Amino acid sequence: MSIEADAPMIACCLRGEAAAWDELFRRHYDPTARFVFQLSGDFTREDAAELTQETFLSVVQNLAAFKGTSQLQTWIFRIAANKARDVIEMRHAAKRGSGQTVFSLQAEDPRTGLTPDAVSPLPSPAELLQRAETAETLTEAMGHITALCREVIELRYFGDLSYDEISKELELNAKTVSSRLSKCLDRLEDIVQQLLSRKGFPVQSVQPASR
């Protein structure tokens, strides 16, 4: 959905028109719920639903602050990602405090429904999850990369935006987006391997056979 397509709806929302709010929720609620659910292998459907509700409460309260410099969905995804990251950090802190570490050793977490990206030759988060043995490790690794890297990875794989859409959002050309994404995934791989090594897992490449 383009910025121009959402602009009239946003204006109507800010005027308090109930039908416009209904349309905003219709367009963006389900994609946001899917986005949130894929941010952590630890999230249940109930977690995703609760975080999505909290996200849209913030949207209702703060829509007037939306400047239109990005797509509305991207703005909503950023709110959702921040809320999800707060929950993930609190859970990690709780685990550290209890002296317990919980791992999921399944190759693919059945709760997430993540599948490898069939279009891009770059490794998707789902592939990283399978090869790194644990969704928690990938979540932890995402916290160690730069905000720019998190943004481009989240937009591409969790937000399901095309390279053209990402290039518009970040005001970059498509080749730069591809290059940045590749470098960010390389960095993410390095961090995942380091974390797995510290946790005593055998380390193997998480890169696909060809790049």
C-alpha positions in Angstrom: 0.0 0.0 0.0 1.6 3.3 -1.1 1.8 6.4 1.0 -0.6 8.2 -1.4 -3.2 5.4 -1.0 -3.2 5.7 2.8 -3.1 9.5 3.0 -6.9 10.1 2.5 -7.8 7.4 5.0 -5.4 8.9 7.5 -6.9 12.3 7.1 -10.3 10.9 7.7 -9.1 9.1 10.8 -7.7 12.3 12.2 -11.1 13.9 11.7 -12.6 11.1 13.8 -14.4 9.2 11.1 -15.2 5.7 12.4 -15.3 4.2 8.9 -11.8 5.4 8.2 -10.5 3.7 11.4 -12.3 0.5 10.4 -10.5 0.7 7.0 -7.1 1.3 8.7 -7.6 -1.8 10.8 -8.8 -3.8 7.8 -5.7 -3.0 5.8 -3.0 -3.2 8.5 -4.1 -5.3 11.5 -3.6 -8.8 10.0 -0.2 -8.1 8.4 1.0 -6.6 11.7 -0.2 -9.7 13.6 1.8 -11.9 11.2 4.8 -9.6 11.4 4.8 -9.7 15.2 4.3 -13.5 15.4 7.5 -14.0 13.3 9.7 -11.7 15.4 10.4 -14.4 18.0 10.2 -18.2 18.0 9.1 -17.9 21.6 5.9 -16.0 20.7 2.6 -17.8 20.9 -0.5 -16.8 18.9 -1.8 -15.2 22.1 1.5 -13.2 22.5 1.2 -11.9 19.0 -2.5 -11.0 19.5 -1.7 -9.1 22.6 1.2 -7.2 21.1 -0.8 -6.4 18.0 -3.6 -4.9 20.2 -1.0 -2.9 22.1 0.5 -1.7 18.8 -2.8 -0.5 17.4 -3.6 1.3 20.7 -0.4 3.2 20.1 -1.4 3.8 16.5 -4.8 5.3 17.6 -3.1 7.5 20.2 -0.2 8.6 18.0 -1.5 8.7 14.4 -1.3 12.5 14.4 2.5 12.2 14.9 2.8 10.1 11.7 4.7 12.4 9.2 4.2 10.4 6.1 7.9 10.0 5.4 7.4 6.2 5.2 4.5 3.9 4.4 2.0 3.7 7.2 2.5 0.0 7.4 6.2 0.4 7.9 5.5 3.0 10.7 3.1 0.5 12.3 5.7 -2.3 12.0 8.3 -0.2 13.8 5.9 0.4 16.7 5.2 -3.3 16.8 8.9 -4.3 16.6 9.7 -1.9 19.5 7.0 -3.4 21.7 8.1 -7.0 20.8 11.7 -6.2 21.5 10.7 -4.9 24.9 8.9 -8.1 25.7 11.8 -10.2 24.4 14.3 -8.3 26.5 12.2 -8.6 29.6 11.8 -12.4 29.1 15.6 -12.7 28.6 16.2 -10.7 31.7 13.8 -12.9 33.7 15.6 -16.1 32.4 18.9 -14.7 33.4 17.5 -13.8 36.8 16.2 -17.3 37.4 19.5 -18.8 36.3 17.7 -20.8 33.6 18.3 -20.9 29.8 15.6 -22.3 27.6 16.4 -23.6 24.1 14.3 -24.9 21.3 16.2 -27.6 19.6 13.8 -28.3 16.8 15.0 -27.5 13.3 11.9 -25.4 12.6 9.6 -24.0 15.3 6.1 -25.3 14.5 4.5 -22.3 16.2 6.0 -19.8 13.8 5.1 -21.4 10.5 8.3 -19.8 9.1 9.4 -21.2 5.7 12.4 -20.3 3.6 12.1 -17.4 1.3 11.6 -19.0 -2.1 12.3 -15.8 -4.1 15.5 -14.3 -2.6 18.7 -16.3 -2.9 19.8 -14.7 0.4 19.2 -16.7 3.7 15.9 -15.9 5.3 15.4 -15.8 9.1 13.7 -19.2 8.8 16.8 -20.7 7.2 18.9 -19.2 10.0 16.5 -20.7 12.5 16.9 -24.1 11.0 20.6 -24.0 10.7 21.3 -22.3 14.0 19.3 -24.8 15.9 17.4 -22.3 18.1 15.0 -19.4 17.5 16.3 -17.8 20.7 19.8 -17.5 19.3 18.5 -15.6 16.3 16.5 -13.3 18.4 19.5 -12.6 20.6 21.6 -12.0 17.5 19.1 -9.5 16.1 19.7 -7.5 19.2 23.4 -7.2 18.4 23.2 -5.8 14.9 22.7 -2.2 14.0 19.3 -0.5 13.8 19.8 -0.1 10.1 20.4 -3.8 9.6 17.5 -4.8 11.8 15.3 -2.5 9.8 16.2 -3.8 6.4 16.0 -7.5 7.5 12.6 -6.9 9.2 11.2 -5.1 6.2 12.4 -7.8 3.8 11.6 -11.0 5.6 9.1 -10.1 8.4 7.3 -7.3 6.6 7.4 -9.1 3.3 8.3 -6.0 1.4 9.9 -6.2 -2.1 13.2 -4.7 -2.9 11.5 -1.8 -4.7 9.3 -1.1 -1.7 12.2 -1.2 0.7 14.2 1.1 -1.6 11.3 3.6 -1.4 11.1 3.3 2.3 14.8 3.8 2.9 15.3 6.2 0.0 17.9 3.9 -1.5 18.2 2.3 -4.9 17.3 -1.4 -5.2 21.0 -2.4 -5.7 22.0 -0.7 -2.6 19.2 -2.4 -0.7 20.4 -5.8 -2.0 24.0 -5.0 -1.0 23.1 -3.8 2.4 20.8 -6.7 3.1 23.6 -9.2 2.0 26.1 -7.5 4.3 23.6 -7.4 7.2 22.8 -11.1 6.8 26.6 -11.8 6.8 26.9 -9.9 10.0 23.9 -11.7 11.5 25.4 -15.0 10.6 28.7 -14.2 12.3 26.9 -13.2 15.5 24.7 -16.3 15.4 27.8 -18.5 15.1 29.6 -16.7 17.9 26.5 -17.1 20.2 26.2 -20.8 19.3 29.9 -21.4 20.0 29.5 -19.8 23.5 26.5 -21.9 24.2 28.4 -25.1 23.3 26.6 -25.9 20.0 28.6 -27.2 17.0 29.1 -24.3 14.7 28.4 -24.6 11.0 27.9 -22.2 8.2 24.4 -20.7 8.0 25.0 -19.5 4.4 23.1 -21.1 1.6 25.0 -23.2 -0.9 25.1 -20.3 -3.4 24.9 -16.5 -2.9 
